[in-house]
Amino acid sequence: MHMKWKTEDGGWSPYLAGSLVGLLAIASVYATTEWMGATNYLGASTTFVRAAGMLERTVVPEHVTANEYFTKEKVRVDWQFMLVLGIFFGALISSVTDRSFKLERLPPVWEQRFGPSLTKRAMGAILGGMIAMIGVRMADGCPSGHGLSGIMQLSVSGLSAMTMFFGVGVLVAVLVYGRRAS
């Protein structure tokens, strides 16, 4: 069997990308264990809360200081914060190098299904982001933390979480876009 490094549209092979994420997960455990003295697995959701805390600290620093969550999680730039920045810049570099980068007012699939309203798209994105972050905070972690890192540890709860993430993702895609994903 011959593995292709690129897809027909010029994008990265999902097998290659998945393998690289696996190697990144293993490297993150080794790198952060040696550096920090405790095992830290891949995750991203806390970074967004910390970023909100950094922004809030510029306006009302006393609220951040008194906030129980921020006291526990420490508003700071750490390895996870740098990982999230790396994901952003890595995706940007990847899309520029494979020539798929483009600025879009609306994603074509969205516009086809829901029309040209930028306000409707913005409201959908904001509502979806709020629901996702509420779920992440309730679960005390994100799909990468529970799913990828959990599976890496052969955790039944990690496998269950990943199964639910993908199952619900497929269901929502079918409901939102009105067709079966191929």
C-alpha positions as CSV (number, residue, x, y, z in Angstrom):
1,M,0.0,0.0,0.0
2,H,1.4,3.4,-1.0
3,M,0.6,6.3,1.2
4,K,0.1,9.6,-0.5
5,W,1.4,12.7,1.3
6,K,-1.1,15.0,-0.3
7,T,-4.8,14.8,-1.1
8,E,-6.2,15.3,-4.6
9,D,-7.0,18.9,-3.8
10,G,-3.4,19.5,-2.7
11,G,-4.1,19.4,1.1
12,W,-2.3,17.3,3.6
13,S,-3.1,13.6,3.9
14,P,-5.2,12.9,7.0
15,Y,-3.0,9.9,7.7
16,L,0.1,12.0,7.7
17,A,-1.5,14.8,9.8
18,G,-2.9,12.3,12.3
19,S,0.6,10.6,12.6
20,L,2.2,14.0,13.2
21,V,-0.4,14.8,15.9
22,G,0.4,11.5,17.5
23,L,4.1,12.2,17.5
24,L,3.4,15.7,18.9
25,A,1.3,14.2,21.7
26,I,4.2,11.8,22.7
27,A,6.8,14.7,22.4
28,S,4.6,16.9,24.6
29,V,4.5,14.4,27.4
30,Y,8.3,13.9,27.3
31,A,9.0,17.6,26.9
32,T,6.7,18.9,29.7
33,T,7.5,16.0,32.1
34,E,11.2,16.8,32.0
35,W,10.8,20.6,32.0
36,M,8.0,20.9,34.5
37,G,8.4,17.8,36.6
38,A,4.8,16.7,36.0
39,T,3.1,15.0,33.1
40,N,1.1,17.4,30.9
41,Y,-1.0,16.1,28.0
42,L,-2.2,17.9,25.0
43,G,-5.1,20.2,25.6
44,A,-6.2,23.7,24.5
45,S,-9.3,24.9,26.3
46,T,-7.7,26.4,29.4
47,T,-5.6,28.6,27.1
48,F,-8.7,30.4,25.9
49,V,-9.8,31.0,29.5
50,R,-6.4,32.3,30.4
51,A,-6.3,34.6,27.4
52,A,-9.7,36.0,28.6
53,G,-8.2,36.5,32.0
54,M,-5.2,38.4,30.5
55,L,-7.6,40.7,28.6
56,E,-9.8,41.1,31.7
57,R,-6.7,41.9,33.8
58,T,-6.0,44.9,31.7
59,V,-9.5,46.3,32.6
60,V,-10.3,45.1,36.1
61,P,-7.2,43.4,37.6
62,E,-8.8,43.1,41.0
63,H,-11.6,40.8,39.6
64,V,-9.0,38.4,38.1
65,T,-7.0,38.4,41.3
66,A,-10.2,37.5,43.4
67,N,-11.5,35.0,40.9
68,E,-11.3,31.5,42.3
69,Y,-10.8,29.8,38.8
70,F,-8.0,32.2,37.9
71,T,-6.4,31.7,41.2
72,K,-6.3,27.9,40.6
73,E,-5.4,28.0,36.9
74,K,-3.0,31.0,36.9
75,V,-3.4,33.6,34.2
76,R,-0.1,33.2,32.3
77,V,1.6,32.2,29.1
78,D,2.7,28.6,29.4
79,W,3.6,25.7,27.2
80,Q,-0.1,25.1,26.4
81,F,-0.6,28.8,25.4
82,M,2.4,28.4,23.1
83,L,1.0,25.2,21.6
84,V,-2.3,27.0,20.7
85,L,-0.2,29.8,19.0
86,G,1.8,27.1,17.2
87,I,-1.4,25.5,16.0
88,F,-2.6,28.9,14.6
89,F,0.7,29.7,12.9
90,G,1.2,26.2,11.7
91,A,-2.2,26.1,10.1
92,L,-1.5,29.5,8.5
93,I,1.9,28.4,7.1
94,S,0.4,25.1,5.9
95,S,-2.5,26.8,4.1
96,V,-0.1,29.4,2.5
97,T,2.4,26.7,1.4
98,D,-0.2,24.4,-0.2
99,R,-1.9,27.5,-1.7
100,S,-5.3,26.9,-0.1
101,F,-5.3,30.1,2.0
102,K,-7.9,32.6,1.1
103,L,-9.9,35.2,2.9
104,E,-13.7,34.5,2.7
105,R,-16.6,36.7,3.7
106,L,-18.6,33.5,4.3
107,P,-17.7,29.8,3.7
108,P,-19.3,28.7,0.4
109,V,-21.0,25.7,2.1
110,W,-22.6,28.0,4.7
111,E,-23.7,30.5,2.1
112,Q,-25.2,27.8,-0.1
113,R,-27.2,26.3,2.8
114,F,-28.2,29.5,4.8
115,G,-27.8,32.4,2.5
116,P,-25.5,35.4,2.3
117,S,-26.3,36.9,5.8
118,L,-23.0,37.7,7.6
119,T,-25.0,38.5,10.7
120,K,-26.6,35.0,10.7
121,R,-23.2,33.4,10.3
122,A,-21.7,35.6,13.1
123,M,-24.5,34.7,15.4
124,G,-24.2,31.0,14.6
125,A,-20.4,31.1,15.3
126,I,-20.9,33.0,18.6
127,L,-23.6,30.7,19.8
128,G,-21.6,27.6,18.7
129,G,-18.5,28.9,20.5
130,M,-20.5,29.7,23.7
131,I,-22.0,26.2,23.7
132,A,-18.6,24.6,23.1
133,M,-16.9,26.5,25.8
134,I,-19.7,25.8,28.3
135,G,-19.4,22.1,27.5
136,V,-15.6,22.3,27.8
137,R,-15.7,23.9,31.2
138,M,-18.4,21.5,32.4
139,A,-16.2,18.5,31.3
140,D,-13.1,20.2,32.7
141,G,-11.3,19.9,29.4
142,C,-11.5,19.9,25.6
143,P,-11.7,17.1,22.9
144,S,-7.9,17.2,22.5
145,G,-7.4,16.8,26.3
146,H,-10.0,14.1,26.9
147,G,-10.0,12.4,23.5
148,L,-6.4,12.4,22.1
149,S,-4.6,12.4,25.4
150,G,-7.1,9.9,26.9
151,I,-6.7,7.5,24.0
152,M,-2.9,7.9,24.2
153,Q,-3.2,6.6,27.8
154,L,-5.5,3.8,26.7
155,S,-8.3,5.3,28.8
156,V,-11.8,3.9,28.4
157,S,-13.2,7.4,29.2
158,G,-10.9,8.9,26.5
159,L,-12.2,6.4,23.9
160,S,-15.8,7.1,25.0
161,A,-15.2,10.9,24.8
162,M,-13.8,10.7,21.3
163,T,-16.6,8.4,20.2
164,M,-19.1,11.0,21.5
165,F,-17.3,14.0,19.9
166,F,-17.2,12.3,16.5
167,G,-20.8,11.0,16.7
168,V,-22.3,14.3,17.8
169,G,-20.1,16.1,15.2
170,V,-21.5,13.9,12.4
171,L,-25.1,14.4,13.7
172,V,-24.7,18.2,13.9
173,A,-23.1,18.3,10.4
174,V,-26.1,16.4,9.0
175,L,-28.6,18.6,10.8
176,V,-26.8,21.9,9.8
177,Y,-25.9,21.0,6.2
178,G,-28.8,18.8,5.5
179,R,-27.0,16.0,3.7
180,R,-24.8,13.0,4.5
181,A,-21.1,13.7,4.8
182,S,-19.1,11.8,2.2
